[in-house]
Amino acid sequence: MSAAGWIVITLNMVFLPSLSFARLGGVEWVVASTLVDLSIVIAGVWLIRRGRQHTTPLLPSLRQLPLNERVVLFLRSFKEDHIFSRSPSLWLSGAQPTPLDLLSEEDEIGRAFKPFGRMVALGSTSDRLPSVGSERHYASDGTWRAELRAALERSTLVVLAIGAGRSLAWEVNELVARNNPTRLVLLVSRDHDRYDQFRHSLGGCFPRGLPDYEAKRRRFPLPWSRYVRAAIWFDHDWTPHWERLNLGTWPITRHRTRRALPRALRKVYERAGLPLRAAPTTPRPWAVKLSVTLISHAILAPALLLVYGSFTLLSDPSRFDAPTVTETSNNEAISEWMDRHSNPVLTGSAAAVASFSTSILLFILLAVFVYRVWQGGPLAITMARITSIIFSFSLTLFLILLFIAMIVVRISSGPLGMSSVAAAVIPLTFAGWLNVPMIPWLLLRRDVRDWIDTRL
């Protein structure tokens, strides 16, 4: 289902220009095309999220977790699962969400605390499908306390989202009774009243109490889509420390919960001797390696040809200069030069420098793009999917590239015709273009999507 969702979203972005042309037909067409576009994106997002729910691994028991594995226990009220399963960055993504935009807030919390271990939690027995986020174990009413006690004994870190509920009160008492405050982090939501209620009802369980909710600043740094607003950590003597999450100002707030938590809790990470971000360990799939090879073949070869052609022009800019009129000049030489260069935009060294600078900049940008695909950047992967599909189905784009190639051949050709470099690169470029339709299907493989997910 996830693959189907990404195909739907990618194809929608491919055919989005046709919907844009429809918006020029009047108000009715604007409304209709906008609704169609929005419906397709919603359907694609639903398929992706539902597919992730179906593929979320379930834990047979918290008491049977491997002893050599580090574990982060996530505690919260089951009533807030629907909030933590939301994707706070989705509304900023526009018509083309990336895997990073579809991370739920629970996903981001798990990635923030990944250096401490794999995040696990108990699931509500009323769930039809597990929420997107931490791995869950579904215990019965008679066994959930024993499961949590076993997880509390061996967890590297316990993350408690402040909320309401009778089970949460039992969990707080269990945490305080173990007297290990350095392994506890409290997450505070944007709801002032909920925190005040928790503080008045359960704050007395903590030996040194809990701090007041920090006063609202004049320039509040978070959009209302974010639920977690602060974190509380403790010293060895249970002294609490309030840390507000600095997530920046709109629109530079996408995917920041996973970055803001380590920054706010830097001392907790340093105390545990852990880095602020865990290095991914999943090996790069063969499909990514092949895709990067095909992308490099298709776009870096013509870019390199442009660099070579502009360098040839830079080394001999006189070919674009008008011939000097002397007594030996004749009308045939002048008319031949005008036929070759009937409408130059720039002449001489200025044209050479501009052409060479532009080609070098283009080559650098394309090289960075290929590198980001190699690194699993979600935006670069999404752009690679879209552009490869557009290239595969758009004859116009192919003709434009062919026209550019012809211009480069003209620039790089000497008096004897096509240069040896151009003669070698151009056939290789056309051969690379024939393999472009393979790229989107390689990047939509499940092992590639799982690999990208581990790097977010």
N, C-alpha and C positions, 0 to 999 in steps of 0.2 A: 504493500500500500504506500509506503514511503517513496519508493521509486516512482510509482504512478503520480504521486503528488508533485514530485520534482519535475517530472515530464510535463505535467499540466502547467505549472508555473513558468517553466522555461519556454514552452511553446507560446504561452500567452505573451511573454516578453518579446518573442520573435515576431509575432503578428501584431504587437502593440501599435506600430506605425500605421497599419491599416485602420485601426480604431481611431487613431488621431486624425486621419483624413476624414473619417465619418463625422467627427466633431465639427467640421467646417460646414456641414449641411444645414445647420439651424439648431434651435434649442432642443427640439425633439431628438435629433441625432446625438447631441451632446449628452443628454440624459440617458438615452438608450445605450450608447457606447460606454459611458462611465459605469452604468449598472452591470453591463456584460463583463467589463474588465474587473470590477470589484467582485462579482460572483465567481469568476474563474479563480482569482487569487484566494478567496475564502475557501472554495472547494479544494484547491491544492494544499492549503495550509491544514485543512481538516484531515485530508488523506495522510499527510506527513505525520501529524500528531497522533492520529489513530494508529498508524503503522508503528510508531515508536512505542505506543502503549502495548501493542500486541507483542512486540519483541523485547520488552523490558524483562530481564531475568528475575524470577522469584526465588527467594531464599527459602530452603526447606526448614531452617531453624536458625535463630541467632545463637543458640548454644552449640551449634555444629560448625561455626565459622573456623577456617584454618587458624591454628595457633600462631603461625609465623606471618600472618597478614595483619597489617595495621588497619584499624577500623575507627571511623568517626560515627558516633551515634547521633541521629537527628531526632529531637523530640519536639513535638508541637501538638496543638489541638487539632483533632481530625476535622473540625469545622472550618479550618483555614486551609485545607488541602486545595480547594478550588482557587484560592488566592495565590498560593505558592506555585500552582501549576500554570499560571498565566505567563505569557511572554511579554514583559514590559517594553521591549524594544521593537515589537512587531509594528506598532502604530507609527513608528518613525521610518520604517523600511520602504514605504511606498508600494509600487506595483511589483517590485522584484525583491522579495525577502531572501536573505541568505541563511545558511545554517546557524550563523551567529544570532540572527534576529529571532529565530525560533526557540532559543534557549529559554526555558522557564526560569522563574526566580529561584526555584529549588535547584535547578541545574547549575545556575551561577554560584549558589552557595556551596554546592558540592565541589565545583571546580576551584573555588577560593580556598577551601580547606583540603584540597587533594594532597598537599604535602604531608598531612597528618594521616592519610589513609583513605580507604574506600568508604563512602558515606552510606550507611544502612539505616533503616527505620522500620517501625511497625506500620502496617497498613490497616485501614478501616475495613471491617468485615462487610460494610455496605457498598464497597467499591465494586462496580461491574468490571472495570479494568483498572490496573494500577496507574497512578498518576505519573507523569513524566518527571523524573528527577532521580532521587536515591533509590537503590534497590530495596525491596520490601519483603517482609515476612508477615503473613497473615495468621495471627494466633487467635485461639478461641478465648472466651471470657475467663476460662479457668486456668489458662497457661500464659497469658500475656505478661503477668508480673514476673514469673520465673524466667521468661525470655529476656525481659528488660534487665533483670538482676544479672544475668549471665553476660549481657552486652555491656552493662556498666562496669563490671569487674575487669573486662579486658580491653575496653575502648581507649584509644589514645587521646581522644578529645570528645567531649559531649557538648553539642550545640542545642540549646533550648530556646525555641521561639516563644517569647512571652505571649500568653493568651489567657483564655478562660477554660475551665473544665475541671471536674473532680479528679480525673486521672492525672492531670498536670500537677495538682497539689501532691498526690502520692509520689510522683516523680521528683518533685523538688525536695521533699523530705528524704527520699532515698539518696539524692545527690549530696545534701548537706550532711547526712549521717556518715557518708564515706569520708568526709573531711579531706577532700582533695580538690581545693579550689582552683589550682593551676590548670586543671583539665576541663574547666567549665567556661563556656562563653554563652552569654545571653544575647539574643537578637531582639531589638526593640522595633516595633512597627510604627507607622505614622499616626496611629490612633492614640492620642494623648489619654483619653478616658480609659481605654483598655489597659494601658500601662499603669495609670493611677490605681485602677481597681486591683490589678495584680500586686502592686506594691503595698497597698493597704491590707490585702488579704493574706499574701504570702511573703511580703518583705521581711516580716519578723522572723521567718525561718532562717534567714541568713544572719550569721553572727554580727555583722556590722551593717546590716540593712542594705537598702538600695538607694541610689541617688535620685533626686527629683528629675523630672523630664526637663531637658534643657530648653530654655526659652527660645521661641521661634525668632530666627534672625530676620532682619529687614529684607534681605535678598535670599529667599529660600532657594537652595541650590538644586533641588530635585523636582522632576515632574511628578505629578500625582500618580503616574503609573507605577512608580516604585513603592514597594510595601515596606521593606526593611530600611529604617532610617538611622539606626545607631546600634552599637554593640557595647556590651559591658563585660569586662574581664576582671579577674581577681588576683590579688597578691596571695602569698602563702598564709597570711593572717586574715583572709577574707575581706581585705580592703577593696571596695569596688572602684573601678575606673570607667567613666563614661566616655565613649569615643563616637562622635558623630561621623557618619560616612560622607566623605566629600566626593560627590559624584559629578561635580562640574555644573554648568548651566546649559540650558537647552540651546541648540540641539546637540551639544557635545556630551550626551549622557547615555549613549548607546553602549550596552554590554559592560557597564561600569560596576555593577555589584560585585562581580568576581574580582575586580581590580581594587575597588575601594576597601573591601574587607581586609585583605592583607596589609594595605597601607595603614588602616586604622589600628590593626592588631599587630603591628610590626614587633612590638615587644613580646607578644605571645609566641610568635614564630621564632624570634631570636632566643627566647628562654628555652624553647624546645630544640634549638639547634637545627632548624629546618629552613629551607629557602622559601621565599615568598611565592614561588610558583614551581610546581613539579614539572620536570622535564618529561615529555611524552616518551613512552617506551614502545608503542606499537610500530612495527616496521612498515616502511613505505611499500604499498602494494605495487605489483608489477604493472598494473594498469596505469598508475600514475606515472611511472617511469616511461612507459611507452607513449602516453599522452604528451608528456613534456618533449619527448623526442620528435613526435609528429608536429607539435606546435612550433618548436624551434625550426624544424625543416620548412614549415609553411610560411613563417613570418620573419625569421632572422636571416634567411637566405636572401630574400629580396631587399631587406634593410641593408644587408652587407653589400649588395650590389649597388644600392643608392650611395652608400659611403664611398665605394670604389669609384663610381662615376663622378661624384662631386670632388673626390681627391684628384682625379684626372683633370677635371676642370680647373682646380686650384693650382695644379702644377703647370698648366699651360692655359692661362686665361686669355691669351692673345687671340685664340680662335674665335672669341665672341666680340673682339674689338673690330671696329670698322677699319678697312684698309686705308693707309695714308695715301692721299692723292698727291702724286708727284708727276713729274713730266713723263715718267715711263708708265704711269697708270693708264689703263684704258677702260672704256665703258664695260667691256665684258667682265673684267674682274670685279668691278663695283656691282654690276647686276647679279653676278654669281653670289656674292656675299649677301646681298639683299634678299635673294631667293632663299638662302639658307637661314637667315635670321630676319624674317620680315617683321616680327613684332616682339622684340626683346623687352623684358621688364627691367632687367638690370644688365649692365655691360661690364666687361673687363673684370678687374679684381673684386669689385663689389659683388658681382654675381657669383663669383667663385667662393668668396668667404661666406656669403649667405647660404649658398647651396650646401657647402661642407658643414657649416654649423647646424643647419636644420637636419641633415642626414645623421650626424653624430647624435643629436638630441633624440631623434626618433629611434635610433638603434639602442640608446641607453634606456629609454622608456620601455621598449619592447623586451629588452633583456631583464629589466626589473619585473615586468609582468610575468615572464617565463619563470623567473626565480620564485615569485610568490605562488605560482601554481605548483612548483616543486615543493615549496614549504607547506602547502595545504591551506593557503589563505582562502577563506570562504568567498570573499568578493572576487578574487582572481579566478577561482574555480567556476563561480557562477558566470562571470564574463566569458570564460573559455567555452562553457556550454552554449551560451547564447550566440556568440560570434561564430562558432563553428557551424551551428545549425543555420544561421543566416547565410553564411558563406556557401553551405551545401545547397541551399535552395534558391539562392539569388544569382541569377545569371548576370544581372547588371553589375554587381560587385565584382564578379569575375572579369567582366570586360573592362571595368575601371582599372583593376590591377594589371590586366594585360596592356592597357594603354600606358600605364606608368612604366611597365617593363620596356615598352617600345621607346619611350622617352629616354630611359636610362641607357638603352642600347645606342640610341642616337648620340647621347652625350659621351658615352665611353668608347664609341667607335672612332677609329683613326682614319687616315686617308685610305688605308687598305681594307676598311670595312669593320666588322665586329671584332672587339678585342677578345683575347683568349680567355680572360676571366669571365666576361659576359657570356661567351659561348659555353662555358662550363657551368655557370651558376643558373642561367635561365632554364635549361632543361631540368635541372634538379629542383628548381622552384615549382615548375609545372607538375613534376612528379609528386612533390610534397602536397600540393593543393588537391591532388586526387585522393589523398589519404585523410583529408580533413573530416569527411563524414563519420569516420571511426571515433573521433575525439569525444563527442557528447555521450556516446554509449559507453565508452570506457570510463568516463568521469561519473556516470550514473550507476555504476556497479555498487553493490551493497558494501563490499569490503572497502571501497574508496570512501563511501559515505561514513562508514564506521571509523575509518582512519582520520577523516577530517574532524569528526566529532571528538575524538580523543585529543585533538590539538587545539580545541577551542578554549 
